[in-house]
């Protein structure tokens, strides 16, 4: 029989384990902190991404129709170099009436074709040869057919074709630039 004085020795007190409720609260707190951090990071990254993204107007993949000459100015079968003047855009500004590049336009019967004058090798300006039967690049002597096919030299591909339309007697070109030095035709702007 036990009495008040001689019972079992007092048990050492065990530190109280965190209850499931406390653990749940801490977990919820961690989630809230993580969510807050993510939201904060998003608040910083999103505006930066927006600034770096190409503008939908005139960006990669978007049509950029430029009026380059009158149809009546083209001689049958003879390529004519025309300059492309338009607005230059970056993430912050638009600069009006800038020289954007030049292209070769050719009329044959009812059809009008255009080739970028930018050499796909390293970007020099491609010339029409004296016989008007082929193109060549003065920088490293790449040579191209009248249709723009690569025939000789280091250019990794033919001249870059551009889409043409005729509107009210004016030739318009969907002006694009392409990456240089690679065989694949990849638009850059
Ligand atoms: S830049 Fe045209 S051949 Fe090199």
py3Dmol code that shows the C-alpha trace and the ligand (Angstrom):
import py3Dmol

protein = """\
ATOM      1  CA  UNK A   1       0.000   0.000   0.000  1.00  0.00           C
ATOM      2  CA  UNK A   2       1.222   3.493  -0.817  1.00  0.00           C
ATOM      3  CA  UNK A   3       1.205   6.387   1.553  1.00  0.00           C
ATOM      4  CA  UNK A   4       1.846  10.136   0.918  1.00  0.00           C
ATOM      5  CA  UNK A   5       5.506   9.952   2.020  1.00  0.00           C
ATOM      6  CA  UNK A   6       6.759   6.774   0.518  1.00  0.00           C
ATOM      7  CA  UNK A   7       5.324   6.513  -2.921  1.00  0.00           C
ATOM      8  CA  UNK A   8       7.128   6.346  -6.271  1.00  0.00           C
ATOM      9  CA  UNK A   9       9.989   8.851  -6.754  1.00  0.00           C
ATOM     10  CA  UNK A  10       8.855  11.921  -8.679  1.00  0.00           C
ATOM     11  CA  UNK A  11       9.261  11.507 -12.459  1.00  0.00           C
ATOM     12  CA  UNK A  12      11.539  13.878 -14.301  1.00  0.00           C
ATOM     13  CA  UNK A  13       9.462  16.360 -16.240  1.00  0.00           C
ATOM     14  CA  UNK A  14       9.702  15.663 -20.031  1.00  0.00           C
ATOM     15  CA  UNK A  15       9.968  18.745 -22.148  1.00  0.00           C
ATOM     16  CA  UNK A  16       6.629  19.275 -23.673  1.00  0.00           C
ATOM     17  CA  UNK A  17       6.501  18.072 -27.280  1.00  0.00           C
ATOM     18  CA  UNK A  18       5.029  20.469 -29.724  1.00  0.00           C
ATOM     19  CA  UNK A  19       1.453  19.661 -30.221  1.00  0.00           C
ATOM     20  CA  UNK A  20       0.105  18.864 -33.682  1.00  0.00           C
ATOM     21  CA  UNK A  21      -1.737  22.146 -33.550  1.00  0.00           C
ATOM     22  CA  UNK A  22       1.525  24.098 -33.006  1.00  0.00           C
ATOM     23  CA  UNK A  23       3.264  22.143 -35.802  1.00  0.00           C
ATOM     24  CA  UNK A  24       0.370  22.975 -38.073  1.00  0.00           C
ATOM     25  CA  UNK A  25       0.642  26.659 -37.190  1.00  0.00           C
ATOM     26  CA  UNK A  26       4.374  26.686 -37.932  1.00  0.00           C
ATOM     27  CA  UNK A  27       3.815  24.915 -41.231  1.00  0.00           C
ATOM     28  CA  UNK A  28       1.194  27.434 -42.195  1.00  0.00           C
ATOM     29  CA  UNK A  29       3.550  30.257 -41.206  1.00  0.00           C
ATOM     30  CA  UNK A  30       6.311  28.802 -43.398  1.00  0.00           C
ATOM     31  CA  UNK A  31       3.929  28.576 -46.336  1.00  0.00           C
ATOM     32  CA  UNK A  32       2.859  32.187 -45.804  1.00  0.00           C
ATOM     33  CA  UNK A  33       6.491  33.353 -45.675  1.00  0.00           C
ATOM     34  CA  UNK A  34       7.298  31.397 -48.849  1.00  0.00           C
ATOM     35  CA  UNK A  35       4.261  32.816 -50.631  1.00  0.00           C
ATOM     36  CA  UNK A  36       5.169  36.323 -49.518  1.00  0.00           C
ATOM     37  CA  UNK A  37       8.721  35.842 -50.861  1.00  0.00           C
ATOM     38  CA  UNK A  38       7.431  34.541 -54.179  1.00  0.00           C
ATOM     39  CA  UNK A  39       5.017  37.445 -54.499  1.00  0.00           C
ATOM     40  CA  UNK A  40       7.824  39.905 -53.715  1.00  0.00           C
ATOM     41  CA  UNK A  41      10.133  38.259 -56.292  1.00  0.00           C
ATOM     42  CA  UNK A  42       7.326  38.316 -58.829  1.00  0.00           C
ATOM     43  CA  UNK A  43       6.756  41.986 -58.198  1.00  0.00           C
ATOM     44  CA  UNK A  44      10.393  42.640 -59.152  1.00  0.00           C
ATOM     45  CA  UNK A  45      10.817  40.139 -62.017  1.00  0.00           C
ATOM     46  CA  UNK A  46       7.543  40.788 -63.858  1.00  0.00           C
ATOM     47  CA  UNK A  47       8.134  44.451 -64.708  1.00  0.00           C
ATOM     48  CA  UNK A  48      11.714  43.570 -65.805  1.00  0.00           C
ATOM     49  CA  UNK A  49      10.409  40.825 -68.097  1.00  0.00           C
ATOM     50  CA  UNK A  50       7.839  43.201 -69.492  1.00  0.00           C
ATOM     51  CA  UNK A  51      10.532  45.712 -70.365  1.00  0.00           C
ATOM     52  CA  UNK A  52      12.711  43.061 -72.038  1.00  0.00           C
ATOM     53  CA  UNK A  53       9.925  41.471 -74.057  1.00  0.00           C
ATOM     54  CA  UNK A  54       9.843  42.556 -77.678  1.00  0.00           C
ATOM     55  CA  UNK A  55       7.111  45.005 -78.444  1.00  0.00           C
ATOM     56  CA  UNK A  56       4.153  43.343 -80.152  1.00  0.00           C
ATOM     57  CA  UNK A  57       4.283  46.080 -82.741  1.00  0.00           C
ATOM     58  CA  UNK A  58       7.078  45.221 -85.143  1.00  0.00           C
ATOM     59  CA  UNK A  59       8.535  42.479 -82.914  1.00  0.00           C
ATOM     60  CA  UNK A  60       9.798  39.096 -84.075  1.00  0.00           C
ATOM     61  CA  UNK A  61       7.059  37.275 -85.981  1.00  0.00           C
ATOM     62  CA  UNK A  62       4.866  40.349 -86.416  1.00  0.00           C
ATOM     63  CA  UNK A  63       4.247  41.683 -89.922  1.00  0.00           C
ATOM     64  CA  UNK A  64       5.952  45.000 -90.570  1.00  0.00           C
ATOM     65  CA  UNK A  65       4.731  46.302 -93.895  1.00  0.00           C
ATOM     66  CA  UNK A  66       6.931  49.022 -95.380  1.00  0.00           C
ATOM     67  CA  UNK A  67       6.166  50.913 -98.583  1.00  0.00           C
ATOM     68  CA  UNK A  68       9.397  50.899-100.599  1.00  0.00           C
ATOM     69  CA  UNK A  69       8.675  52.134-104.141  1.00  0.00           C
ATOM     70  CA  UNK A  70       6.105  52.476-106.910  1.00  0.00           C
ATOM     71  CA  UNK A  71       5.476  49.435-109.072  1.00  0.00           C
ATOM     72  CA  UNK A  72       5.928  51.648-112.149  1.00  0.00           C
ATOM     73  CA  UNK A  73       9.529  52.391-111.089  1.00  0.00           C
ATOM     74  CA  UNK A  74      10.593  48.761-111.598  1.00  0.00           C
ATOM     75  CA  UNK A  75      12.003  47.575-114.925  1.00  0.00           C
ATOM     76  CA  UNK A  76      10.994  44.142-116.109  1.00  0.00           C
ATOM     77  CA  UNK A  77      13.367  41.472-114.782  1.00  0.00           C
ATOM     78  CA  UNK A  78      15.938  43.919-113.439  1.00  0.00           C
ATOM     79  CA  UNK A  79      16.546  44.000-109.683  1.00  0.00           C
ATOM     80  CA  UNK A  80      16.355  47.457-108.152  1.00  0.00           C
ATOM     81  CA  UNK A  81      17.842  48.352-104.799  1.00  0.00           C
ATOM     82  CA  UNK A  82      15.465  50.289-102.555  1.00  0.00           C
ATOM     83  CA  UNK A  83      16.022  51.584 -99.064  1.00  0.00           C
ATOM     84  CA  UNK A  84      13.688  50.876 -96.190  1.00  0.00           C
ATOM     85  CA  UNK A  85      12.921  53.839 -93.946  1.00  0.00           C
ATOM     86  CA  UNK A  86      10.759  53.495 -90.878  1.00  0.00           C
ATOM     87  CA  UNK A  87      10.446  53.819 -87.138  1.00  0.00           C
ATOM     88  CA  UNK A  88      13.120  52.200 -85.021  1.00  0.00           C
ATOM     89  CA  UNK A  89      11.850  50.853 -81.704  1.00  0.00           C
ATOM     90  CA  UNK A  90      13.488  49.579 -78.584  1.00  0.00           C
ATOM     91  CA  UNK A  91      12.055  48.856 -75.171  1.00  0.00           C
ATOM     92  CA  UNK A  92      11.849  52.549 -74.293  1.00  0.00           C
ATOM     93  CA  UNK A  93      11.760  54.719 -77.384  1.00  0.00           C
ATOM     94  CA  UNK A  94      10.555  55.053 -80.960  1.00  0.00           C
ATOM     95  CA  UNK A  95      12.834  56.985 -83.322  1.00  0.00           C
ATOM     96  CA  UNK A  96      11.041  58.141 -86.451  1.00  0.00           C
ATOM     97  CA  UNK A  97      12.205  57.814 -90.071  1.00  0.00           C
ATOM     98  CA  UNK A  98      15.382  55.827 -89.614  1.00  0.00           C
ATOM     99  CA  UNK A  99      17.230  53.992 -92.383  1.00  0.00           C
ATOM    100  CA  UNK A 100      16.449  50.373 -91.500  1.00  0.00           C
ATOM    101  CA  UNK A 101      18.187  48.656 -94.404  1.00  0.00           C
ATOM    102  CA  UNK A 102      17.987  48.001 -98.113  1.00  0.00           C
ATOM    103  CA  UNK A 103      16.457  45.304-100.268  1.00  0.00           C
ATOM    104  CA  UNK A 104      16.511  44.146-103.893  1.00  0.00           C
ATOM    105  CA  UNK A 105      13.103  44.205-105.586  1.00  0.00           C
ATOM    106  CA  UNK A 106      12.432  42.512-108.927  1.00  0.00           C
ATOM    107  CA  UNK A 107       9.326  42.562-111.113  1.00  0.00           C
ATOM    108  CA  UNK A 108       8.705  39.724-113.536  1.00  0.00           C
ATOM    109  CA  UNK A 109       5.399  39.888-115.324  1.00  0.00           C
ATOM    110  CA  UNK A 110       2.727  40.040-112.670  1.00  0.00           C
ATOM    111  CA  UNK A 111       4.967  38.953-109.819  1.00  0.00           C
ATOM    112  CA  UNK A 112       7.206  41.092-107.618  1.00  0.00           C
ATOM    113  CA  UNK A 113       9.860  39.528-105.402  1.00  0.00           C
ATOM    114  CA  UNK A 114      12.157  41.001-102.760  1.00  0.00           C
ATOM    115  CA  UNK A 115      15.460  39.862-101.279  1.00  0.00           C
ATOM    116  CA  UNK A 116      17.201  41.338 -98.283  1.00  0.00           C
ATOM    117  CA  UNK A 117      20.447  43.064 -99.270  1.00  0.00           C
ATOM    118  CA  UNK A 118      22.015  42.019 -95.956  1.00  0.00           C
ATOM    119  CA  UNK A 119      24.545  39.256 -96.568  1.00  0.00           C
ATOM    120  CA  UNK A 120      23.693  36.178 -94.470  1.00  0.00           C
ATOM    121  CA  UNK A 121      27.420  35.621 -93.838  1.00  0.00           C
ATOM    122  CA  UNK A 122      28.403  38.642 -91.725  1.00  0.00           C
ATOM    123  CA  UNK A 123      25.988  41.347 -92.781  1.00  0.00           C
ATOM    124  CA  UNK A 124      27.727  43.309 -95.525  1.00  0.00           C
ATOM    125  CA  UNK A 125      25.563  44.851 -98.221  1.00  0.00           C
ATOM    126  CA  UNK A 126      25.029  42.643-101.276  1.00  0.00           C
ATOM    127  CA  UNK A 127      25.489  44.250-104.729  1.00  0.00           C
ATOM    128  CA  UNK A 128      24.063  43.463-108.134  1.00  0.00           C
ATOM    129  CA  UNK A 129      26.851  42.376-110.476  1.00  0.00           C
ATOM    130  CA  UNK A 130      27.646  44.389-113.603  1.00  0.00           C
ATOM    131  CA  UNK A 131      25.963  41.875-115.922  1.00  0.00           C
ATOM    132  CA  UNK A 132      22.766  42.144-113.809  1.00  0.00           C
ATOM    133  CA  UNK A 133      22.546  38.377-113.819  1.00  0.00           C
ATOM    134  CA  UNK A 134      23.733  37.648-110.263  1.00  0.00           C
ATOM    135  CA  UNK A 135      24.509  39.220-106.893  1.00  0.00           C
ATOM    136  CA  UNK A 136      27.717  39.236-104.909  1.00  0.00           C
ATOM    137  CA  UNK A 137      28.977  40.396-101.561  1.00  0.00           C
ATOM    138  CA  UNK A 138      32.147  42.513-101.649  1.00  0.00           C
ATOM    139  CA  UNK A 139      33.337  41.500 -98.173  1.00  0.00           C
ATOM    140  CA  UNK A 140      34.196  37.814 -98.657  1.00  0.00           C
ATOM    141  CA  UNK A 141      33.076  37.245-102.272  1.00  0.00           C
ATOM    142  CA  UNK A 142      29.910  35.252-101.637  1.00  0.00           C
ATOM    143  CA  UNK A 143      27.933  34.956-104.858  1.00  0.00           C
ATOM    144  CA  UNK A 144      24.187  34.513-105.343  1.00  0.00           C
ATOM    145  CA  UNK A 145      21.890  33.845-108.295  1.00  0.00           C
ATOM    146  CA  UNK A 146      19.275  36.410-109.334  1.00  0.00           C
ATOM    147  CA  UNK A 147      16.769  34.346-107.358  1.00  0.00           C
ATOM    148  CA  UNK A 148      19.017  34.674-104.297  1.00  0.00           C
ATOM    149  CA  UNK A 149      20.431  31.127-104.158  1.00  0.00           C
ATOM    150  CA  UNK A 150      23.945  30.840-102.690  1.00  0.00           C
ATOM    151  CA  UNK A 151      26.387  29.865-105.447  1.00  0.00           C
ATOM    152  CA  UNK A 152      29.857  30.474-104.032  1.00  0.00           C
ATOM    153  CA  UNK A 153      31.703  31.855-101.032  1.00  0.00           C
ATOM    154  CA  UNK A 154      31.226  31.537 -97.282  1.00  0.00           C
ATOM    155  CA  UNK A 155      27.574  32.587 -96.979  1.00  0.00           C
ATOM    156  CA  UNK A 156      25.853  29.751 -95.083  1.00  0.00           C
ATOM    157  CA  UNK A 157      22.530  30.266 -96.945  1.00  0.00           C
ATOM    158  CA  UNK A 158      20.988  32.120 -99.851  1.00  0.00           C
ATOM    159  CA  UNK A 159      19.791  35.719 -99.699  1.00  0.00           C
ATOM    160  CA  UNK A 160      16.808  36.155 -97.389  1.00  0.00           C
ATOM    161  CA  UNK A 161      13.490  36.513 -99.239  1.00  0.00           C
ATOM    162  CA  UNK A 162      10.867  38.955 -97.976  1.00  0.00           C
ATOM    163  CA  UNK A 163       7.106  38.846 -98.534  1.00  0.00           C
ATOM    164  CA  UNK A 164       5.832  41.448-101.006  1.00  0.00           C
ATOM    165  CA  UNK A 165       2.433  42.919-101.804  1.00  0.00           C
ATOM    166  CA  UNK A 166       1.305  45.662-104.146  1.00  0.00           C
ATOM    167  CA  UNK A 167      -1.158  48.187-102.754  1.00  0.00           C
ATOM    168  CA  UNK A 168      -2.540  51.001-104.915  1.00  0.00           C
ATOM    169  CA  UNK A 169       0.449  50.814-107.257  1.00  0.00           C
ATOM    170  CA  UNK A 170       2.981  50.809-104.392  1.00  0.00           C
ATOM    171  CA  UNK A 171       5.287  47.926-103.558  1.00  0.00           C
ATOM    172  CA  UNK A 172       5.175  47.023 -99.869  1.00  0.00           C
ATOM    173  CA  UNK A 173       7.508  44.602 -98.130  1.00  0.00           C
ATOM    174  CA  UNK A 174       7.151  42.765 -94.843  1.00  0.00           C
ATOM    175  CA  UNK A 175      10.556  43.926 -93.621  1.00  0.00           C
ATOM    176  CA  UNK A 176      12.547  41.548 -91.444  1.00  0.00           C
ATOM    177  CA  UNK A 177      16.131  40.970 -90.382  1.00  0.00           C
ATOM    178  CA  UNK A 178      17.660  37.533 -89.948  1.00  0.00           C
ATOM    179  CA  UNK A 179      20.477  36.077 -87.914  1.00  0.00           C
ATOM    180  CA  UNK A 180      23.787  36.017 -89.754  1.00  0.00           C
ATOM    181  CA  UNK A 181      26.352  33.218 -89.922  1.00  0.00           C
ATOM    182  CA  UNK A 182      23.974  30.264 -89.669  1.00  0.00           C
ATOM    183  CA  UNK A 183      22.373  28.038 -92.301  1.00  0.00           C
ATOM    184  CA  UNK A 184      18.945  28.308 -90.711  1.00  0.00           C
ATOM    185  CA  UNK A 185      16.853  31.383 -91.555  1.00  0.00           C
ATOM    186  CA  UNK A 186      16.004  32.805 -88.149  1.00  0.00           C
ATOM    187  CA  UNK A 187      14.257  36.142 -87.775  1.00  0.00           C
ATOM    188  CA  UNK A 188      15.749  38.619 -85.323  1.00  0.00           C
ATOM    189  CA  UNK A 189      13.552  41.633 -85.909  1.00  0.00           C
TER     190      UNK A 189
END
"""
ligand_1 = """\
4
LIG
S 29.721 39.341 -95.280
Fe 29.097 38.723 -97.263
S 30.510 37.176 -97.778
Fe 31.070 37.760 -95.792
"""
view = py3Dmol.view(width=600, height=400)
view.addModel(protein, "pdb")
view.setStyle({"model": 0}, {"cartoon": {"style": "trace"}})
view.addModel(ligand_1, "xyz")
view.setStyle({"model": 1}, {"stick": {}})
view.zoomTo()
view.show()
